[in-house]
Amino acid sequence: MSLLTLIITLLLEQLRPLSSRIHLSGWLSSYALFFQHHFNTGQRKQGRIAWVLAVAPLLAAVMVLFWLLCRAHPVLGLAFNVLVLYLAMGFRQFSHYFTGIHQALRNGELDEARKLLTRWRGIPSHELNAEEVARITIEEALRASHRNVFGVIVWFVLFGVLGLGGAAGALLYRLGQFLRARWCGEDDKEPDGFGDFARRAFYLLEWLPVRLTATTFAIAGDFEGTIHCWRTQAASWPDPEAGILLASGAGALGVRLGMPVLHDGLLLDRPELGVGDEADTGFMQSAVGLVWRSVVFWMMLLLLLTLANLLG
């Protein structure tokens, strides 16, 4: 059922992309803020309790609903899985920004590319040159493809294999990601300690998916370059898990990522990742190909595992 659900969801998103998740995001923000407001006393224990209370009831509700729908008819269970996965996963959550920036750079419209990148990241990009815009856009695309596609798929499949309903796995991953962002912030710092458990919980949720994504990049791209960059450069990135993803992606593409960039008039120091040439629109197109080849590889792997299970 996992393979069929993924195929239907990917086709559905390509044919009828969800134009906006603003209402869902707004509800989740209010949901996270409720627990933060009532439990945040600056202690790690309260953060742990709040995380469990925020995540466990939703997971239980999704698993029970999936079980009841499957009892009524397997098609209803399949439809429910597709719905949850459709809301949790998606290229369209970031691809329109990537496509717009790519087209703007190809047309020589640097200011337009900077505006789109600023809108995507929420960080001013007016000081970046064309190469830096392309470089950071590739970095954002690698992160987004993992967080919105590959990470979701891993936990969807794991829960499906365990018989808990793939939808609950997808929900767990996205909730973990959302609570970490809301309670810790992007810089991963929480002085009062409340968000520490959310940070550590998402680290555990991310450990396997990020390594599977990096391995897939090695298979779908330059294998030797990927392994070399993963082993020698990933640990230099401030967030080692993100470092694995970016270093492996840079190695697979044969492009240089990271490196210092200007931010508010100051040079923001960032380690160099990858080997090869500077980023440009050609490498942006290669990044799209790498992501799609990785998706196809995962689908083929799931197909083989499904066939093996049926034959067994």
N, C-alpha and C positions, 0 to 999 in steps of 0.2 A: 504493500500500500504506500510505503514511503516514496518509492520511485514514481508511481503514478501521480501521487500528490504533488511532487516537485515538478513533474512535467506539466501538469495542468496549471500550476501556479505560475511557472515561467511563461507559458503561452498566454495566460490570462493577463499577466502584467505587460507583455509586449503588445497585446491587442487592445486592452482596456487599462492603461496605467492609472493608478490612483493619483489623481491630480494634486491632492494635498492631504497631509496628515496633521494639519494644524489643529483640528478639533480633538483628535486622539492625543496629540502632544499636549494640548492645553489641559485635558482631563488628567493625564498622567502627572503633569506638573503640579496640579492642585492636590492630587493624591499623595505625591511625595512630600509636598509642603505640609500637608496635614500631619504626617508622622514626624516630620522634622520639628514642627511647631510644638507638638505635644510631648516629644520624647527627648529633645536636644537639651541636655543639661551639661554638655561638654565632656561627657564620659563615654568611653568605648563600650561599656556594658549596655547603656541605653541605645547606642547605635546598633548593637547586635540585636537587641530586642525589637527595635523599630524595623530593621531589615526583615527579620523573620515574620513579623506581623504584617508587613506590607506585601511580602512575596507568597507566603504559604497559603493564605485563603484563596488567592487568585489561581495558584497552581492547582489546588484541590478542586476548585469550582470547574476549571477547564477539564481536568481529568475525569471528574464525575459526569460532566455533560457529554464528553466524548464517549464514555462508557455507555451512558443511557441511549445516545443516538445510535451507537453500534448495535445495541440490543434491539432497538426498534428496526433498524435496517442498515447494513454496511455502507450503503450509498450515502446515508445521512452522516455517518462518521467520516467518510471521505470528504464530503462537502464541508463539514466543520473544520477539518484539518486544512483544507484549501483556504478557507476564509481566514483562519488565524495566521497561516503562513503568508498569505497575500498581504495582510496588514503588517506583519513583522519583517518581511524580506522585500528587497526591491532594488533593482538597478536605477529605477526612475527617481529615487530619492536623491541621487547625485548626478546622474548621467546628463541631465539637461544643462547643468552648470559646466560640466566637462566639455560637452559638445559646443556650447556657446563660446567658451574660452578658446578651444581649438580652432573654431572657425574665425574668431576675431584675430588671433595671431596669424593665421594663414592669409588673412586679408590685410595685414599690417595695421590693424586697429588696436594698438597697445592700450590706449586709455579704456576702451570698452572691455578688453580682457581683464584689466586691473579692476574695473568696477564689478565684473562678474565674480572674480576671485574674492574680492572683499565681501560681497554678498554671501558667498558660499561659506567662507571661513569666519566671518564676523570680525576680521582683523584688517585694518587699513593696508592696502597693497600698492598705494600710489608711488612708492619709492622703488618698486621693483622694475628691473628691465625685462626684456622679452624672454631671455634665457631663464631668469629667476622665476618669472610667471609660469613658464612651461615646467620647470623643475618642481615647484611647489604644487602645481596642479597634478602632476604625476603622483607626488607623495600623498596628496589628499585622495586621489582616486584609488590608490592601493589600500589606504586605510578604510575608505568607504566601502570598497568592494568586499573587504574582509568582514567589517562590522555588519554590513547590511545583507550580505549574501552567504559567504562561506561559514562564518561563525554560527549563523542561524541554522544553516543546513546541518552542521555537525551535531548540534544539540537536538535538532528535530529528528535526525536519524537515530541518535543514541537512545532517546526516549521511546522511539518507535520499536527499536530492537528489544528494549526492556519491557515492552507491552504496556507502557504508561501513556501512550498517545503522543505522537510527534508534536502536536500543537503545544503541549505543556513544556516540552523542551525548548521550542522556539520562544515561548513566552518567558521562560526562566532566563535565557540568555539576554533578551532585550530588556527585561526588567532589571537584571543585574547591571547591564550597561547604563541604563537610564538613572538608576539610583546612585551609581558611582559618580556620574556626571553632575547630578543635582546636589549631592551631599558632600562631594569632595572637590568639585571644580576640575577644570581641565589641567591645572598644574599639579593635581594629585596631592595637594596640601590641605590639611584640616587641622588648624592649631588647637581646637578644643577637643579633638579626638572623636567626635561623633561620627564622622564619615569613615573612620579607619576600617571598620568591619566591611562596609560597602566596597571600599577599595580592595581589601584582601579577598572578599568573596568574588569580585569580578576577576581578580588575578587568577583564582582557581578555575573559574568558568572559561577564562581565556587561554589557559595554559595549553591545552590540547589543540583547540582550533587554530591558534596562531602558528603552531608547529606543523600542523597538517597543511595549512595554506602555504607556508614557506616551502614545504616538501613538494607540493603541487606546482609551485612556481618553478622549482628546479626541474621537474619533469616536463613542464610545458614550455620552458625557456632554455637558457644556457645553464646546463646542469653544473658544470665545473665552476662557472662564475658565481652561481647562486651559493654553492657550498662554501666557496672561498670567502665570499663577503659575509655570509652568515657566521662562519667560525671566527673571522678576524675583526669584523667591524660592528656587529650587532650590539655587543656589550658597551661600546663607546657612546651609544645614544642614551640620553637622560632616562628614558623609559625603555628598559631592556626588551620588553615584550614588543613594543612598537619598533624597536631597533631590529628585531628578528624579521618582522614583516617588511620594513623598508629596505634593509640591507639585502634580503633575499630577492625582493622585487627589483632592486637596482642591479643586482648581479644577473638575474634572469634576462633583463633587458639590455644589459651592457651599457648602462647610462650612469652618470654621476649625479647623485642626489645629496641631500643634506647641504653642508657648506654654509659659511656665514652669509647673512642677508641683512639689509638695512631695515630697522624698525624704529619709528619715531626719531630718526636722525642718528640712531646709535647702531653700531654693528652687532647684530645678534649672533653670538658664536654658536655654531652647530657643527658637529663632526661630519667629515666627508664619508659618504656611503657609496658603494658601487665602484665600478671600474669602467673605463671607456671614454666616450665622448660626452660633451655637454648636452643638456636637454634641449630639445626643439620640438617642433610640431610632428616631425617624423617619429620621434620616440613616444610622443603622446598617442599616436595611432598604434604604435607597437604595444603600448600599455593596454589599449582596448583589446587587441588580439590576445595578449597574454591572459587577461581575465576571462575572455570567452573560451579560450582553449582549456583553461583550468576548470570552468563550469562543465564543459563537454567531457573532460576526463573524469570528473566526479560522477556524472550521470552514467558514463560507461562502466565505471567501477561498481556503482549501485546496481546496474543491469546485470553484471556478471555475478554479483553476490546474490541477487534475486533468483537468477537462473540456477545457481549452485544450490540454493535453499530448496527450490522446487524439485530439482533432480534428486537431492538428498532425501 
